[in-house]
Amino acid sequence: MIKRKDFGADFKWGVTISAFQNEGAADTDGKGPSIWDDFTKEPGNVKDGSVPGDTSDFYHRYAEDIELALSMGFRVFRFSLSWSRILPDGVGKVNMKGIRFYNNVIDACIKNGMEPWVTIYHWDLPQPLEEKGGWTNREIISWFSTYTDVCTRAFGDRVKYWIVMNEPMSFTGLGYFMGYHAPGRKGIGNFLRAAHHATLCMAQGGRIVRANVENCLVGVALSCSYVKPVSRFFMHRRAAKRMEGLLNRFFLEPLLGMGYPTDVMPALNVIRTFFEPGDEERLAFDFDFIGVQYYFRIVAQFSLNPPVLFATEVPAGIRPVTMNEMGMEVYPKGMSRILDFFASYPQIRNLIVTESGVCFPDFVRGDNINDAPRRKYHEKTLKQVLKAKKKGVPVSGYFAWTLVDNFEWSDGYTPKFGLVHVDFKTQKRTIKSSGKWFRDLLT
């Protein structure tokens, strides 16, 4: 059995939410439309046919949710800012009602003894900027710099922990290459442009945070997967290396000053088409920490399609493995291996698991919400974090995804990740057995 003391007195325990998935109030107090507001209005874009609506209504229930997190023993509350709530047009006039809302959230965290950790960008680009090309328009560097400057000047007096961007591979790959997420665009050219601009924005955002906020800690949160080949056949092993290069190294290594991983994917050199003089230096920034976000293992095999990658995933559904509600393999052991991977870079001094969670069905009986598989997942995953920590991996925190059930992007309301159940008709919150387990562990 794991114990809190095993992780050390300075280890940070937190929960994470995001603006679009939790706030609701899409047309309230001057907020402008985001790409996700538009995307979810189109029939067929959300798998279960649901619409976001009020989601978990964090906009009106933030105080209750922060107190719930506190009651379970967490002392870090990670949330994201809605770009279109602060700058409705993406640039230009600041919406002071949006600033006031986030000031209230920050003040509620501090009042309850919670550290506010702010994510500047978690996928909800203002729609007016998408109409100008969004992440494929190099002007996004200027737009994002303005937005980051506004945020850090507004909240930097009380917020000392900043995450510039959340999972760039997700919003560029799913949103600009596969079309599965907002804004629903496709094509390798769109992806490479968007990805390069996102990397430049992460580094530039880090420089702005450090310039504007005294005594800050600034990082980025990167998605990653433990990748293994389907067999020892050399073509499959090389395919797994390419998959690892795309999923785990693509954004990390440029930020570390190493450039894009063209050693395993020479075709990635085409990304230099979108470089301007000085980009090599602009890509790098010495972040205080790297956020690790691991959810599933991938088994890779060689394939002639897609080109460039020449690798595909062997679907979890045809393998004898445990899957979550989204069809991904649940593999807690991969966490220690991912932490080992990140720790192998000497430039990285501090790792934080900024998201960790799983979606399984809940068994609801009145006020008793049984989610034993989720509890076991967190327990097994934390054992892997502790295993890595005991080996000397510099991992200093674990943030659960997520506090309350919410709108899971293009999968809608079906997947449940929350430690707290939400009745979306009444907005009633009920702590699940997994949340009670964290409460026992942390208090």
N, C-alpha and C positions, 0 to 999 in steps of 0.2 A: 504494500500500500504506500502510495506517495504521500508526502507531508509537505506542507508549505515551507517549513524550515529547511528542507533539503535543498531548496533553490537559493537560499541566502536572503538576508534581510533587505538587500537592495534590488531584488528581482521585482519587476513591475508586472502587476496583474490588471488586465483591462478588458473592456468590451468595446465593440466597434459597430457603428451604424453608418449609413450614408444619406445624404440629403434627399436625392430623388426617391430612394426606396422607403424612406421613413416620414418625411415631412408632410406630404400632402400639400394642401393650401396652394395649389399651383397658380391660382388666379387671385391670390390674396395679397393685400398690402403692397401692390406695385410690382410683384414678381413678373418677369417676362417669360416667354416660352423657351424651353430648352429642346434640344434634338430628341430627347426621350419623351417629352410631352407630345411632340408631333408624331414620332415613330409609333407610339402605342395607340394612337387614334386610328391607324390604318388596319383594317381587318386582315387577319392572318399573321400579323407581326408578333403577336403574343400567343404562345403555344396553346395555353388553356383558354384563350378567348377572353380573359379578364382585362379590365382596365384599371389603372392605378387608383383613381379616385382619391380618397383621403389617406390611402395606405395605412400606416399605423398612427397617423395624426400627431407626429412628433411636434409639429408646429404649435399645437395647442397643449400638448401633454408632456413637453420636455421636462418639466419639474418632476412629474411623477416617474418618468423613465430614469432620470438621473438618481432619484431616491431608490428605485428598484435595484439599479446597479450597485449602489452603495450597500443596500441590505444584503446583497450576496457576497460582499467582501471585496469587491473590485475598487481600486483606487485610481484607475485611469479610465477616462471616458473619451474615446476617439470618435469624432464626428467630422463630416465634411461640410464645406461651405458650398452653397448653390451660387454658381457664377451669375446666373440670370436673376437671382434674388437680390444680388448686390449691384450688378450692372445689367439692368434689363435688356439693353441693346448690345451687351457684350463689351462695349466701350462707351465713353461719354459720361452722362450724368449718373452719379451714385444714388441708389435708392436708400435713403436714410432709414426707412422702416425695416429694410433688410438688415442694415447694420445694427439697428436696435434689437432685432430678434436675436442675432448671434451674440450681441453683448449680454442679453438676458440669459442665454444658454451658458456662456462662459461664467457669468456671475453665479448662476445656480451650481455649477460644478465647484467653484471655489468655496462657496458657502457650505457645501456638503463635504469638503475636504477631498474632492476629486481633482486630479490633474487633467485639465483640458488639453487634448492632443488634436490639433486641427489639420485636416487634410484639405489642401487648397483645391485640388481638382479630382473629382471622382465621377468622370464620364459625362456630366450633364452640360455640354457645351451650349451656350445661347444659340437659338435657332437663327437669329440674324447673322451670326458669324458663319454658320454652316452655309447660308445662302451666298456667302462670299468665298466659299471654298473650304471653310472649316480648317481641319488639320492638314489639308493638302495645300493650303495657301501659306506661303512663307511669312506673310504678315502676322500669322498667329503668334510668332515670337514677340512681336510688339504688343499685340492684344493681351497675351498671357502675362507679359511683364507688367503692363498697366494694372491688370487685375490683381496680381501678386502684390504689387506696391500698395494698392488700396487696402487689401486685406491685412497686410503686416502693419501698416500705419494705424489701422483702426483697432487691431486687437493685440498688437505686439507688446503692449504695456502689461498684459496679464497672461498671455499665452507664450510659453517658452519652448514648447515642443511642436514642431511643424513637419508635416509630410507633404512634400511638394505635389506629388502625383500618385495616383493609385492604379496599379496594373496597366501600364501602357500597352503591353502586348494584347491585353483583352480588348481595349477600346479601339486600337488600331487594327488588330487582326480580325476581330469579329465585326467591327463596324465599318472598316474601309476595304477589307479584302474579301471576307465571306458574306457580308451583308446580313448576318444573323442578328446583329445588334444595331442600334442607332449609329449613324444615320442611314444604314442600309445600303451602303455603296460597296462595289466589288472591283477587284482587279489588282494585280501585283503592283502596278504603277501607283495607284492610290495608296496602297499599303506602305510602300517604301517611302513615298513623300511624307505621309502622315507620321510614320515611325521616326524618320530623321528629324522632323520638326518637333515631335514630342520629346526626343532625347535632348535636343538643343534647349527646349523649354524647361526641362527638368534641371539642367545645369544652370541656366540663367535664373530660374526660380530660386535655386539654392543660394546663388550670389545675392539676390535681392533680399531674401530672408535674413541672411547673415549681416547684410549692411544695415537693415532696418530694425532688427530686434537684438537688443543686448542680451548676452548670456543665454543665447538660444541653442537648442539642439535641432538640427535639420537633417531630414533623410528623405528617402523615397520608398515606396512599397511595391515590390516586384512579385508578380505571379511566377510560379516555378512548378515543375513536375519532376518526380524521380522517373527517369527513363531507363529501360533495360531492353536489350534486343530479344526477339522471340526465340532465337537460338544462337549458338556460337558461330554459325556460318558467317564468314567475314563480310559478306554483303549486308547482312542484317546488323552486324556490329557497326559498320560504317553508317548505315541508315540511322541507328540509334544516336550516333555522335552528331549527325546533322540535326536530328530532332532536338537533341540537347542544346545544340548551338542556337537553334531558333528560339526555344522556349526558355532557356535558362541563362544564356550568355548574350543574347542579341542586344539588350538594353544595358545590362550590367557593365560589360567590358568597355564600351565607349565612355561611360561615366567614370571609369577607372583610368582612362587615358590610354586604353589598349586598342581602340578602334573596334569596328564590327568584326564578328568572328568569321572572316573569309577563309581561314585555314581549313575549316570543315565544309564551308559552302562558298567556293570561289565565285559562283554566280552572283553572290551578294555584292560583288564589286560594282555592280550596276547602280548601287545606291549612291556612289560618288557622283553620278550624274546630277544629283540634287545638292551637291556641296557648293558653297561659295567660299572664296578665300578666307582663311581663318577659322573655318568650321572645325578642323581637327582639334584646335586648342579650345574652341568654345564648347565642345562636347564634354570635356572633362571637368569634374568638380569633386572636391574632397568632402564628401558627406560625413556627418558625424555618426550616422548609422544607416544600415540597409534593412528595410523591412522585408521579411520573408513571408510569403503567402502560399502555402502548400495545401492542396486539397486531394490530389489523386495521383496514382501511378499510371504511366503509359508504357505499354509494350509495343515496341516499334518493329517494323519489318520493311525490307526493301520493296519498292514499287516504282514502276516507270511513271506513275502519276501520283502526286502532282510534279511537274517539272521543277527544277531548281532544288527542291527538297528531296525528291526521289525516295520518299518514305511515307508510310501510312501507319496509323495506329491499328493494332489488332483489337477490335471492339471488346470491351469488358463483357458484353452480353454473350459472347461465344466462348468465353473462358470461365472456368469454375471458380469464380471469385465473388466476394461480397460487393454489391453495388449500392450506390446511393440512389435517391429518387430521380436523379438526372442522368443515370446510366453510366456513371463514372466509378472506377474501382476504388474502394475504400481500403487504404493501405497505410496504417499509421507508422509502420516501420520506415517508410520513406522519409519521414521527417528528420530523423537523425542523419540519414545519408545526404539529404539536401543541405542541412546545416554544415555537415562536413565539407560539402562541395563549396559553399560560399566561404567557409573559413579557410579554404585553400588559397584564397587571394590575400597576399600580405597587406594589400592596401586597406582591407576591411578590418576595422578595429572593434566594431560593435554590431551585433545582429539582434533584431527583435522580431519575434513572430507576431506580425501586426494583424494577421487574420489566421484563424484556424477554426474549422467547423465542418459540419456534415448535415445533409438533409435526409431525414428518415421520417416515415409517417409517425404521428403521435397517436396515442390511445387516450381519448378524452372520456372521463367518467366524472361528470359534475365538475368539482374543483380539483380533481386529481388528474394530472396530465402525466402519463407514464411514457417516458422516452428513454428507456434503459439503453438502447443501442447508441444514442447520442452521448449519454453519460460515459459509456464504455469507450467510445471513440476518444473523448477528451482525456480520459484517464490513460489510455494506451499511448496517445500522442504525447502527453506530458511526460510519460516515462521515457520516450525517445528524446525529448528535449533535455531531460535530466541526464540521460546517457551521454548526449553530446557535450553538455556542460561539464560533466565529470572528466571528459577527455581533454578539456581545455578550450573547447569552442566558445568564443566570446558572445554567448547568447544571454541577454539580460532582461527579457520580458516575453509574456505570452498574452495576446489579446484574443478573446473568443469572438468568432463571428457566428451569431450576432446576438444582440441583447434581446430583441423581440422579433417575432415573425413579421415579415414585411413582403414587399413586392420584389420578386426575384427576376428583375429585368425581363427578357423575352420569354421566360418560363412562367411568368405570372405569379399567382398566389399558391400554386400547387406545392412547390418545394418549401419545406419548413426547416430553417436553420436556427431559430430562436431558442434561447434558454427560457424565454417567457412566451407563453401562448397568448395570442390575441384573437378575440372574437371580433371579426371585422364589422359585424353588424352593430355591436354595442361599444367596441373599443375596450372592453374589459380585459385586463391583464391578469394572468395566472402563472405563477412560477412553476415551471416543469420540474420533474425529478432531477434533470441535469442541472438546473439552476440551484436546486436545493443541495446537490452534491458539491457544487462550487462553494455555496455558503458554508457547508460543513468544513470544506478544505481550507477556506480562507479566513473564517472567523473563529 
